[in-house]
Amino acid sequence: MEQINFMKMFMAMTDIASETREQKLANRERIVFATHGIIKPQNWDTLPMEEREARIDNMLEATKDIGK
């Protein structure tokens, strides 16, 4: 659970530093898939940017109450 909170904290920090939408998504992907227990789907790189963003946003929404 603590790892999820650290992941969200790092994502918030990199979101501030990201200048473009592509940069923001790339940073989020690196952080999410570096988190223990989260596995990158085999077809991830073939998905459109909008779908990848939506999936990461859904994961963040699903974990919003963790650690409270």
VENCORVEN-V274102 format. One record per residue. N is the residue number from 1. RES is the residue in three letters. SS is DSSP state (hx for helix, st for strand, lp for the rest). BURIAL is 1 if it has 24 or more other ideal C-beta (glycine too) atoms within 12 Angstrom, else 0. Layout:
BEGIN
<<N | RES | SS | BURIAL> <N | RES | SS | BURIAL>>
END
This chain:
BEGIN
<<1 | MET | lp | 0> <2 | GLU | hx | 0> <3 | GLN | hx | 0> <4 | ILE | hx | 1> <5 | ASN | hx | 0> <6 | PHE | hx | 0> <7 | MET | hx | 1> <8 | LYS | hx | 1> <9 | MET | hx | 0> <10 | PHE | hx | 0> <11 | MET | hx | 1> <12 | ALA | hx | 0> <13 | MET | hx | 0> <14 | THR | hx | 0> <15 | ASP | hx | 1> <16 | ILE | hx | 0> <17 | ALA | hx | 0> <18 | SER | lp | 0> <19 | GLU | lp | 0> <20 | THR | lp | 0> <21 | ARG | hx | 0> <22 | GLU | hx | 0> <23 | GLN | hx | 0> <24 | LYS | hx | 1> <25 | LEU | hx | 1> <26 | ALA | hx | 1> <27 | ASN | hx | 1> <28 | ARG | hx | 1> <29 | GLU | hx | 1> <30 | ARG | hx | 0> <31 | ILE | hx | 1> <32 | VAL | hx | 1> <33 | PHE | hx | 0> <34 | ALA | hx | 0> <35 | THR | lp | 1> <36 | HIS | lp | 0> <37 | GLY | lp | 0> <38 | ILE | lp | 0> <39 | ILE | lp | 0> <40 | LYS | lp | 0> <41 | PRO | lp | 0> <42 | GLN | lp | 0> <43 | ASN | lp | 0> <44 | TRP | hx | 0> <45 | ASP | hx | 0> <46 | THR | hx | 0> <47 | LEU | lp | 0> <48 | PRO | lp | 0> <49 | MET | hx | 0> <50 | GLU | hx | 0> <51 | GLU | hx | 0> <52 | ARG | hx | 1> <53 | GLU | hx | 0> <54 | ALA | hx | 0> <55 | ARG | hx | 1> <56 | ILE | hx | 1> <57 | ASP | hx | 0> <58 | ASN | hx | 0> <59 | MET | hx | 1> <60 | LEU | hx | 1> <61 | GLU | hx | 0> <62 | ALA | hx | 0> <63 | THR | lp | 1> <64 | LYS | lp | 0> <65 | ASP | lp | 0> <66 | ILE | lp | 0> <67 | GLY | lp | 0> <68 | LYS | lp | 0>>
END
